[in-house]
Each structure stands twice: as structure tokens, then as C-alpha cells.
């Protein structure tokens, strides 16, 4: 991608946070944005670094994660193309309390705190839009916590596989392919599962003839049956 030809105002206009801005406002906001390339494994930010911006993933995948005192990693979120992250942290006037790392070669859009605050001063509706976006993120995190506390590991894996599909909308016999965007170990951490357990669940679903696993491609043979599956019954 030729960054010199990248139309920042146009890109901003299709993002949910900014699609209400007029052309002049988009142009002004774009002046406070920077496109940054990260290679696979590069750190986007670390705990303790000053938080003066938030990010939007243009291409690639970014892992947002925490490290426990014992050194264990917990994946909090996976940010793919079009996803933003670190908006709420930017308003705290504190350093980052989590880490972000590029899982693949990625192109990120950095939106400076200065530019955001300038737009809030210009139009209070912009602040409401930012609050709505942060609220959606918080709602998603609460939903995740509920799932971890109330759902079995099998249900969590099935929920992840069907996250973009409504089982009732899929035709009977239709095979849906879900491509895992990152490693199985990373997805397992996102679901608060061990990699070994995640692999066992995939194997169990395959034995039940609900899915077929082809490396990172998961072929769902019957979304309706998969959605209603509760786990292997003891013999």
C-alpha cells in the first residue's frame, strides 16, 4: 500500500466513530492522524508508556493483552481491520495499563489525543460519539466476563466460531468456513482457555461431525446443530 496515496479523510469517514463528521471536520481530524507500519511481533505500546493516542487497525491483527505477576499472558482483545482500541485509556491522563502487539504485519492509524480534544471543543456531539463507542466496548467486555463465568469451555468455543453467523439464517446443509485470524493459542487465551483444552474441544466437535478442521480453516457443517450442541455425553 502506497501511504502517500492513502486518503485519510475518506478512511475516517467510514469508521463508526467518525462517520457523522462533515468533510471539513474530517480533514481537520486527519491532520492529527499518522499511519504507522508494524512488523509481526512488534510492540504497539507497553504498560507504563504515556497514552497520548488511540489506534485503528487498517490492515493486520493486533493483540491487546495483560501479563500477570506470574508471567502468564491473558489476551483481552483482538483488533482486526476497522477495529479501534485504547480510546478509553487515552482519556484517563495515565500511562497504558495494558500491552498491544502486532500479530501480523500491520498498518495502524494513530489518532492523537490533541486532535480528539480539539474536535470535542468544536462540537460536543463528537464527545457523545466517542462515549458511545467506549460504551459498546465496555458492553462487549461485560458480555465476555459473563460468558467466562456462566458458559462452559465448549460453549465458549462454539460462540466464537458462530460469532459472525446466525444459525437460523444458515440454510440446512450449508457449509460455513471460519478462518482463524491468529494462532489457536492466542484465541484460547482470548476465551480464557488453555491451548490444549481449545484443541480438545475442536477435536470433540470434529468427532461429533459438526465441524472439519483444516489447519486454520474451520468448516462448520451444520450451524444449527453446532449452536445447540452442549458437549459429549458420558458413555
N, C-alpha and C positions, 0 to 999 in steps of 0.2 A: 504494500500500500504506500503510495506517494503521499507523505504527510503534508507536503506543500499544497496539494490539491484537495486536501480534506476540508469540507465545508462545515466548519464548526457550528455556525448559527443554524444551519439546516439540521445537523445531527441533534443539537439541543432541542429543536422544535418537536421531535418525535418522542422525546423522553417524557414519561408521565409527570415528572416534577416541573417541567418547563414548557409543556405544550400549550399553556394558556398565555404565554408571553407574546407580545407583538414583535415585528421584525426589528424595531429599534432597540427594544429591551434585550432581544436575543443577541444582537450584535454587541451591545454593551457587556452583557454577561460573558460572551465568548472571549472578550479581551482579558478576562480573569481566569481563563482556562488554558491548560497546557496538555499536549499529547505526550505520553511517556511510553517508551518501549521497555518491557521487562522480559528477560530470558527465563526459561524454565528453572525454577528453584530460587530465583531472585527474590529478595525481601522487598515488599512494598513499604511496609513500616513495621516497627517493633515496639513492644511495651517500653514506655518511658520516653519515646521521642515526642517532640511537640506536635500537636494536632492542629494544623492550620489549613486543612483542606479536606474535602471528601473526594471519592473516586467513583467513576463509572467504567465498567468493563466494556470496551468497544469490541475487542476480539480476545479469545482465550478463556482461561479459567483462573480464578483467584480463590485461595483458601483463607478463610478468616478463622483463627484458632487461638486457643489459650494453652498454656503449659502449667501443669500442676506442680506443687513444690517437689513432688517425687519425680518430676521429669516426664510425666505422661502427657501426651497431646490429646486435646479434645477439639474436634472440628466443630465450629459454631455455625458456619455458613459457607456455602459455595456460591461464588458470584460469577455467573456466566455473562455472555453478551447482553447488554442492555440493563444489567443489574447495577445498582449503586450501593455503596457501603461507606460507613464511617460518618454519615450525616449527623447522627445524634452526638457522637463523640466530639465533633467539631464545635458544638455549641456549649460544651462544658468548661471551656477555658482550662482544660487539664491535658496532660500528656496521654498518649494512647495507652489503653489498659488491655489491649489485645494485639495480636500479630496478624499480618497479612502477607501471603507469599504467592507468587505466580506458580501455578501448577503446570502450565504450558507457556510457550512463547506468547506473550500477551501485549495488547495495546490498551492502555488505560487513559482515561480523561481525568485530569486533576482539576477540580473546581475549587478555587481559592475561597477561604473564609471571607476575605476582604470583599470579593465580588458579590458573594451571597448577602452579606450585611448591607452593602450598598443598594442592592435590589430591594431588600426588606425596607430600608429607609425610603425608597422611591415609591413602593406600593405594598401596603400591608397584606394584600391578597397573596403576595409571594410567600410571606411567612406562614399563612394558613396552608398553602400548598405544601410547604416543607413539613409542617406539623402533621398533615395528613399522611405524607409518605413515611414519616417516622412512626406514626401510629400503626400503619399497616405492617411495618417491620416488627414492632412490638407484639402485635396480634399474632404474627407468624411464630415468633419465639415462644409466646404463651401456648400456642397450639402444639408446638414441638414438645414443650415440657409436659403438657397433658398426655401426649402420645407416649412419651417415655415412661410416665408413671402409670398409665392405665392400659396400655396396649402391650401385647406380648411381642417378642422379637419377630416372630413370623408375621404378625400384623403390621409391624413397622416396615419390614422389607416389602410386603405386598403394597402398603400405602405408598412407598417410594416408587415402586415400579409403575403404579397406576396414577401417579400424581398429576399427569397431564392428560389422563383419559377418564371419561365417564363410562363405566362398564355398560350402563344401559344404552349408551349411544353406539356401541360397537355391534356390528352385525354378527349373527351367530356364525361361528366358523372362521371369522376374520382373524388373521394373524397380525398382531401389532409388534413391531420391533422397537425396543428401547435400547439406545446405545448409552452405556455408562460413560459420562464425560470425563471421569477421573478413575483412579485405581479403586479396586474393591475395598482395599484397606481404608482409603480416605472416606468412602461412602459409609463403611461400617462405623467409623468414628463419628460421622455426622449423625448416625442413627443410634449412637450410644451402644454399639455392639462391638464385640471383638471380631477381627477379620475371620477367625476360624468359625465362629458362630454364623456369621454372614454367609460364608461359603457352604456351611451345612444346611442352612435354610434354602439356599438356591438349589442344592442337590435334592433336598426333600421335595421342593416344588417341581423339579425336573422328574423325579421318580413318580410323582403324582400325575405326570403328563399335563401339567399346567403351563410349563414353560420349556424352552430349549435354550441352553446356554452355549453361545459360540464366542468364546473369548469375552469381549466387552459388549457384544450384542446379545440382548435377551429377547427371545421371540416368545411373546405371550400367545398361547394357543387359544385360550378362551378367557376373555377378560371378566365375564360374568362369573364363571366358576372360580377364577382366581380371587375375585373380590370377596366371595362368600367362603373361601377356604379358611379354616380355623386351626389347622395343624393335623399332623398324622395321629391317628387314633391308636392307642396301645393294643397290641395283639393279645 
